[in-house]
Amino acid sequence: CCFFMLGLRVTVLLTSSLMVLGAGLRCVPVSDLEIRKKLIHGGQLLNGLAGPTVMNAAPFLSTTWFSPDERATATAIASLLNYLGAAGAFLVGPLVVPSPNGTSHLLLVSGSNTEHIKDRIEAVLYAEFGMVSLIFSAALAYFPSRPPFPPSVAAASQRLSYRRSFCRLLSNFRFLMIALAYAIPLGVFSGWSGVLDLILTPVHVSQVDAGWIGFWSIVGGCVVGIAMARFADFIRGMLKFILLLLLSGATLASTWFTLTCLNSVTHLPLTTATLYTSCILLGIFLNSSVPIFFELFVETVYPVPEGITCGVVTFLSNIFMGVLLFFLTFYHTEFSWFNWCLPGSCLLSLLLILCFRESYDRLYLDVVVSV
């Protein structure tokens, strides 16, 4: 969060350099397994430090560079592009790196399953290092911190300091309410989607099919999220209404998926089509809500800086995800409880948003002062 106080260019360069260094450490060709393990963990740590900053930069970028009638769309595009990378990961894992028990012709030709899988993993790591190095080079060559002229009054206004921002956030009950409405379902969904192949294995869905389900749910969420954000730019003051629609759909889709997995009790048809449809709809509804949540956070607590606001809610989301995965280490033989966490978290979020009283402080400043 503190990186954003240094400006957008410095923030992007610092975080992208952490990503380059982290990806590079994972590619160091060391034969000693213990040293290699430490290098990989160190690289993952550096990449993790950069991740939240990159994820939270979208509202700061849209406020700095775009006018009030373009901000929601810009936030959606910038934030959801991160999710496209996750969508690619769903495909890269199963398609590029074969499973240990696979029987593809590539494994037969290699003569050693272990060595072949190791080579494929290293190829993925080298490719990731090349991509992040290219992005860092492009940002270093040209990435201005701000436009020559501020696009709005809010973009040129003074923001609260780091300390005052946290005091304002922690004392704002409405912000805490909407932060929990975001963090609980998105944290649960992140943990659930990370082990989706394990959840679908008991119902005879392969890891490749699970990867395609994750891919299309994220891609669909990106498309719907940008469409919803564009609608929010055209008709201002509708963020709460949009979130109610999306979370209602997420609650229904997650309930459908959970009951389908309990087909021995519910007798609902358990087919690949129903699993695909329910999972993809769930991902579409939840992923598309992210930029709408971000815009509502900023509007609610303005003039708190956007990076600090979104950093706090992302931290909360990661806490809920971590707690859920912690319990998974103890209760990993049966996943029905994990599936029920999804509709429960979505329903709780829906109730919190229903009770939330929305306000548009940043938009009010732009409209009133501009007039």
Secondary structure, 3 states (H helix, E strand, C coil): CHHHHHCHHHHHHHHHHHHHHHHHHHCCCCCCHHHHHHHHHHHHHHHHHHHHHHHCHHHHHHHHHCCCCCHHHHHHHHHHHHHHHHHHHHHHHHHHCCCCCCCCHHHHHHCCHHHHHHHHHHHHHHHHHHHHHHHHHHHHHCCCCCCCCCCCHHHHCCCCCHHHHHHHHHCCHHHHHHHHHHHHHHHHHHHHHHCHHHHHHHHCCCHHHHHHHHHHHHHHHHHHHHHHHHHHHHCCCCHHHHHHHHHHHHHHHHHHHHHHHCHHHHCCCCCHHHHHHHHHHHHHHHHHHHHHHHHHHHHHHCCCCHHHHHHHHHHHHHHHHHHHHHHHCCCCCCCHHHHHHHHHHHHHHHHHHHHCCCCCHHHHHHHHHHC
